[in-house]
Amino acid sequence: MSIIKASNIKKVYGGGKDFAETIALHNINLELEAGEFTAIMGPSGSGKSSLLKILSGFDQATSGDIFIDGKSLGRMTGDELSIFRRSHIGYIFQEFNLLDSLTIQENIMLPMILNREKNAVMNKKAEQLMELLNITSLKNKYPYQVSGGQQQRTAVCRALINDTSVIFADEPTGNLDSKSSKAVLECLKKTSEQLGTTILLVTHDPFAASYSDKVLFLKDGVIRTQLYKKESQDLFAKQILDHLALLEEDDYDL
């Protein structure tokens, strides 16, 4: 079953009398299945972040259709979209975006607090997620008291707290050291495999992308090619590097 389906997505910035038109995305089509872990890679300015924001409903496409769990984002009002995002979509940022005034557990429960869930339900769900991602011992600490990797694992838990079917991750390891990056990526992989969550990861790092099931390569707002993991993670990482080199040389035919 396709959890995310995008058809003929186009995004244009500028245009009009005083501004030149820039096409950020050109006729993007993709489908992601339940539990699939997909990475998006490409040069700076290729349209990676624009695509992620549009697919997650944080920005609107100039044209095209996006469906998540069978629901059209384009047909929702602003309020409907906000409620839908909170219930169906988790978003992980590079900067963690945790609140220093809340404990780790309170940060995780924040989406449920906004939904006015019962305390017992929130606490039980938060405990389950903290155990899954090995941060239970940190629950009463504050974000400034834990490492960057632990903060990002907290952000992963927060993205999952409402039983979201999709997680969008925008360079989630960009501010982390290699050890913390590996821990966060393993958490995302575990989330995909054990909870069946669909994950879409934007990254510039081949090591991070090698945790995914497949990689989409963008250039100039177009998906030039895609690569599926068929063997080991190490081999997949090498294949990703080869594809990136070809992308830079512009050897892919549209």
C-alpha positions as CSV (number, residue, x, y, z in Angstrom):
1,M,0.0,0.0,0.0
2,S,1.3,3.5,-0.9
3,I,1.5,5.7,2.1
4,I,2.8,8.7,0.1
5,K,1.9,9.3,-3.5
6,A,3.0,12.4,-5.4
7,S,1.9,13.1,-8.9
8,N,3.4,15.7,-11.3
9,I,4.7,18.0,-8.4
10,K,6.0,21.3,-9.7
11,K,7.3,24.2,-7.6
12,V,8.0,27.6,-9.0
13,Y,9.5,30.5,-7.1
14,G,9.4,34.1,-8.2
15,G,7.9,35.1,-11.5
16,G,5.8,38.1,-12.2
17,K,6.9,41.6,-13.2
18,D,10.0,42.1,-11.2
19,F,11.3,38.6,-10.3
20,A,12.7,35.9,-12.6
21,E,10.9,32.6,-12.4
22,T,12.9,29.7,-10.8
23,I,11.6,26.1,-11.2
24,A,12.7,24.2,-8.0
25,L,10.8,21.0,-8.8
26,H,9.7,19.8,-12.2
27,N,7.0,17.0,-12.6
28,I,8.1,14.9,-9.6
29,N,6.3,11.5,-9.3
30,L,6.9,9.1,-6.5
31,E,5.2,6.5,-4.3
32,L,6.5,5.2,-1.0
33,E,5.2,2.1,0.7
34,A,4.4,1.4,4.3
35,G,7.6,0.8,6.3
36,E,9.9,1.9,3.5
37,F,13.0,3.9,4.4
38,T,13.9,6.2,1.5
39,A,16.7,8.8,1.3
40,I,16.9,11.8,-1.1
41,M,20.3,13.0,-2.2
42,G,21.5,15.6,-4.7
43,P,23.7,18.7,-5.1
44,S,23.0,21.9,-3.2
45,G,20.0,23.6,-4.9
46,S,18.7,20.3,-6.4
47,G,15.3,20.7,-4.8
48,K,15.7,18.2,-1.9
49,S,14.4,20.4,0.9
50,S,11.7,21.9,-1.3
51,L,10.4,18.4,-2.0
52,L,10.4,17.4,1.6
53,K,8.6,20.5,2.7
54,I,5.9,20.1,0.0
55,L,5.4,16.4,0.7
56,S,5.0,17.1,4.4
57,G,2.5,19.9,3.9
58,F,4.8,22.7,5.2
59,D,4.8,24.3,1.8
60,Q,2.4,24.1,-1.2
61,A,3.3,22.9,-4.7
62,T,2.6,25.2,-7.6
63,S,0.8,22.3,-9.2
64,G,0.4,18.5,-8.7
65,D,-1.2,16.2,-6.2
66,I,0.0,14.8,-2.9
67,F,-1.7,12.0,-1.0
68,I,-0.7,10.7,2.5
69,D,-2.6,7.7,3.8
70,G,-5.1,8.3,0.9
71,K,-5.8,11.9,1.9
72,S,-5.2,14.8,-0.5
73,L,-3.1,17.5,1.2
74,G,-4.2,20.0,-1.5
75,R,-7.9,19.7,-0.7
76,M,-7.5,20.5,3.0
77,T,-8.0,23.8,4.7
78,G,-5.2,25.3,6.7
79,D,-6.7,24.1,10.0
80,E,-7.5,20.6,8.6
81,L,-3.9,20.3,7.3
82,S,-2.5,21.3,10.8
83,I,-4.6,18.7,12.5
84,F,-3.7,16.1,9.9
85,R,0.1,16.8,10.2
86,R,-0.1,16.5,13.9
87,S,-1.8,13.1,13.7
88,H,-0.2,11.5,10.7
89,I,3.2,13.1,10.1
90,G,6.4,13.4,12.2
91,Y,9.1,15.9,11.2
92,I,12.7,15.7,12.4
93,F,14.8,18.9,12.0
94,Q,18.6,19.3,11.9
95,E,18.4,21.7,14.9
96,F,16.4,19.2,17.2
97,N,13.8,22.0,18.1
98,L,13.3,20.8,21.7
99,L,12.1,23.1,24.4
100,D,14.7,23.7,27.1
101,S,11.9,24.4,29.7
102,L,10.5,20.9,29.3
103,T,12.1,17.6,30.3
104,I,13.0,14.9,27.8
105,Q,9.7,13.1,28.5
106,E,7.6,16.3,28.3
107,N,9.2,17.2,25.0
108,I,8.3,13.8,23.6
109,M,4.7,14.1,24.8
110,L,4.2,17.6,23.5
111,P,2.2,16.6,20.4
112,M,-0.1,14.6,22.6
113,I,-0.4,17.5,25.0
114,L,-1.5,19.7,22.2
115,N,-4.1,17.0,21.3
116,R,-5.3,17.1,25.0
117,E,-4.7,13.4,25.5
118,K,-5.0,11.9,29.0
119,N,-1.9,11.8,31.1
120,A,-1.9,8.1,31.5
121,V,-2.1,7.6,27.8
122,M,0.7,10.1,27.2
123,N,3.0,8.6,29.8
124,K,2.6,5.1,28.6
125,K,3.3,5.9,25.0
126,A,6.3,8.0,25.9
127,E,7.7,5.2,28.1
128,Q,7.3,2.7,25.2
129,L,9.2,5.0,22.8
130,M,11.9,5.9,25.2
131,E,12.6,2.2,25.8
132,L,12.6,1.5,22.1
133,L,15.2,4.2,21.5
134,N,17.2,3.6,24.7
135,I,16.7,7.0,26.4
136,T,14.5,6.0,29.3
137,S,17.2,7.0,31.8
138,L,17.1,10.6,30.5
139,K,13.4,11.2,30.9
140,N,13.7,13.7,33.8
141,K,16.6,15.5,32.3
142,Y,16.4,18.7,30.2
143,P,17.7,19.0,26.6
144,Y,20.7,21.1,27.7
145,Q,21.8,18.3,30.0
146,V,22.1,15.6,27.3
147,S,24.1,15.1,24.2
148,G,23.2,16.1,20.7
149,G,22.6,12.5,19.7
150,Q,20.3,12.0,22.7
151,Q,18.4,15.2,21.8
152,Q,17.9,13.9,18.3
153,R,16.6,10.5,19.6
154,T,14.2,12.5,21.7
155,A,13.1,14.3,18.6
156,V,12.5,10.9,16.9
157,C,10.3,9.8,19.8
158,R,8.4,13.1,19.6
159,A,7.8,12.5,15.9
160,L,6.4,9.1,16.7
161,I,4.3,9.8,19.7
162,N,1.0,10.2,17.8
163,D,1.5,6.9,16.0
164,T,2.4,8.8,12.9
165,S,2.6,6.7,9.7
166,V,5.3,8.9,8.1
167,I,8.5,10.6,9.3
168,F,10.2,13.3,7.3
169,A,13.8,13.9,8.4
170,D,15.7,17.0,7.1
171,E,19.5,16.4,7.6
172,P,18.9,15.0,11.1
173,T,22.5,14.1,11.6
174,G,23.9,17.3,10.2
175,N,24.9,18.7,13.7
176,L,26.1,15.4,15.1
177,D,29.4,13.6,15.5
178,S,29.9,10.2,13.8
179,K,29.0,8.2,16.9
180,S,25.8,10.1,17.6
181,S,24.9,10.0,13.9
182,K,25.2,6.3,13.8
183,A,23.0,6.0,16.9
184,V,20.2,8.2,15.4
185,L,20.3,6.4,12.1
186,E,20.0,3.0,13.8
187,C,17.0,4.4,15.7
188,L,15.4,5.5,12.4
189,K,16.1,2.1,10.9
190,K,14.6,0.3,13.9
191,T,11.5,2.6,13.7
192,S,11.0,1.6,10.1
193,E,11.5,-2.1,10.7
194,Q,9.7,-2.6,14.0
195,L,6.9,0.0,13.8
196,G,6.4,0.0,10.0
197,T,6.9,3.7,9.8
198,T,7.6,5.2,6.4
199,I,10.7,7.4,6.5
200,L,11.8,10.0,4.0
201,L,15.3,11.3,4.8
202,V,17.0,14.2,3.1
203,T,20.8,14.0,3.5
204,H,24.1,14.9,1.8
205,D,25.9,12.1,3.6
206,P,26.3,8.7,1.8
207,F,26.8,7.0,5.1
208,A,23.4,8.2,6.4
209,A,21.8,7.3,3.1
210,S,23.2,3.8,3.3
211,Y,20.7,3.0,6.1
212,S,17.8,3.4,3.8
213,D,16.1,0.9,1.5
214,K,16.5,3.1,-1.6
215,V,17.9,6.4,-2.6
216,L,16.4,9.0,-4.9
217,F,18.9,11.2,-6.7
218,L,17.7,14.8,-7.6
219,K,19.3,17.3,-9.8
220,D,17.8,20.6,-11.1
221,G,14.4,19.7,-9.6
222,V,14.2,16.3,-11.4
223,I,14.6,12.8,-10.1
224,R,17.5,11.6,-12.3
225,T,17.7,8.0,-11.0
226,Q,17.1,5.8,-8.0
227,L,19.1,3.0,-6.3
228,Y,17.9,0.1,-4.3
229,K,19.8,-1.7,-1.5
230,K,20.3,-5.3,-2.6
231,E,23.3,-6.4,-0.6
232,S,25.3,-5.2,2.4
233,Q,25.2,-1.6,3.8
234,D,28.9,-1.1,3.0
235,L,28.4,-2.0,-0.7
236,F,25.3,0.2,-0.8
237,A,27.3,3.1,0.5
238,K,29.9,2.6,-2.3
239,Q,27.2,2.4,-4.9
240,I,25.7,5.7,-3.6
241,L,29.1,7.4,-3.9
242,D,29.4,6.1,-7.5
243,H,25.9,7.5,-8.3
244,L,26.7,10.8,-6.8
245,A,29.9,11.1,-8.9
246,L,27.9,10.3,-12.0
247,L,25.3,12.9,-11.0
248,E,28.0,15.6,-10.7
249,E,29.3,14.6,-14.1
250,D,25.7,14.9,-15.4
251,D,25.9,11.4,-17.1
252,Y,22.3,10.5,-16.4
253,D,19.9,10.8,-19.3
254,L,16.4,12.2,-18.6
